[in-house]
Amino acid sequence: MSIKVENLTKYYGEQAAVNDISFEVKTGEIVGFLGPNGAGKSTTMKMITTYLTPSNGKIFVDGIDISEDSLAVRKKIGYLPEQNPLYNDMNVVDYLVYAAELQSIDKSKINDAVKKMIKVCGLEDVRHKDIGELSKGYRQRVGLAQALIHDPDVLLLDEPTSGLDPNQIIEIRKLIKDIGKQKTLMLSTHILQEVQASCSRVIIINKGEIVADNTTEALQKQFEGQYKTKLIIKQNPKTDAANIKAELKSIKDVEGVKVSSDDDNKTWIIEITNSKGSDTREEIFKKIVSKNLELIELKQEEASLEEIFRKLTN
Amino acid sequence: MNFRNISTIYRKELKSFFYSPVAYIIMVVFLIITGWFFTSNLFVMGLVSMRGVFDVIPFILLFFIPAITMRSFSEEKKSGTIELLLTKPVTDMEIVVGKFISNVVLTALTILPTVVYVVSLSFLGRLDFGAIITAYIGVILMCSIYISIGLFASSLTENQVVAFIISFLMIFALFMLNKVLMFMPTFLVTILEYISSDYHFLSISRGVLDTRTLIYYFSGILIFLLLTKTSLEKRKWS
């Protein structure tokens, strides 16, 4: 089961929400669809689920053109929309039965399917409660349960953890990871840890265009070796920020220096960017000591996904 | 069209009417008003006739139908559940027809208790059962065409109040057409008369049920159901 998107474009009036994007999600992959708010993630997902029709381009799910047999495609897809809309006045079991019937599951198998979902998604305690009474975490589980009830091969989750508290986020992530083992899974988010925690591949989208499409590791590698050194020095009346900046800049392989003062003017916080692949910690230390300054902290950071994301989408 | 899907939607919709108190309130109000006209006809005027009840029903329907249909699509649009529904392997027309049937059944359930009036009258005097049955058919047909209009109005907006007002105005216009004929140019009179819902209802309640009337109701229902479907599909192109 794969998803293939070719030259997909969607206009809202004059504005292109999604502009000529192409990508492929292979069977069994867990792909993170990452982008700032309003980048076109949801619009793309809505087109894959056949809720919206593309202005241009084609989408294939498991080789089927969604514009030709949209019902067949919908049977293969489990979808959790953004905001997780649910019928608040139905109880959990009734709702799951309804979802199962809409997926044309065999009448004799509906009970088993519902029971299984209640177990997998951990809904035993709330099975007879109205959905409107549930906490956000449980609502999200119900949303996942309805998306999974027909055991779809393709799962599309639009911001599955938004609005949850940290504990619920961890639970839902774990659930997604368990479920995602046998499925082709695409999950959209604007939170980076989400991708790092669950996805093997990441597609970064910005202003309707794909800016990066690679495995999580490869993306990190692309920017790897670019270190940032952070140091904190006690302020000293004998010297000033500009002076220190100049001194540090004179070190070989240092590309940029940013000096700022902390709130009560006791320390300087300095950020140093190095040229690729170089480590300047030793020289920095020697320099600081030679100037008779007191070093409080010195640490080196590798470019994180977060920085890559910011670089790509700014 | 897949009948299983229609029946799934129909059952869910009918149940969900009874999750909220609105359905009960509307039913009670309906029965109070028709009951008032029944008793005043019987005890004040001493008539053994369903006339009073059938005369007032078209007026009640003007408010009654918009009130039950207004939430059909608006609520799903507002809460976003429409997105879930429309991405399930169900066609838009199956959804529309399922919701239509559930509304028709709810109105039929509301009207059903008025059969008690007929039964009690039958002890008091001779009734023309043929005419009464035809009149009931007429009421159901009138409800059905109004419901299809109400569904269309509900599919246009996510605001239930707006849906109520739109469907009330449309139904009111359809109802009033044969009452403003004297102000219309002569060449339009027959057309407007044919479009008017009350004109057909009057002829049915007189006991006349001809194909002209049936074609009117069924084509009207079909047109508005198709319009509703088109309005749902609009999301794809906007």
Interface residues (C-beta under 8 A of the other chain):
Chain A: Y12 K46 T49 T50 Y51 L52 T53 L71 A72 R74 K75 I77 Y79 P81 Q83 P85 L86 Y87 N88 D89 M90 D94 Y98 A99 E101 L102 Q103 S104 Q146
Chain B: N2 R4 N5 T8 I9 K12 K15 S16 Y19 S20 S79 G80 T81 E83 L84 L85 L86 T87 K88 P89 V90 T91 R235 K236 W237 S238
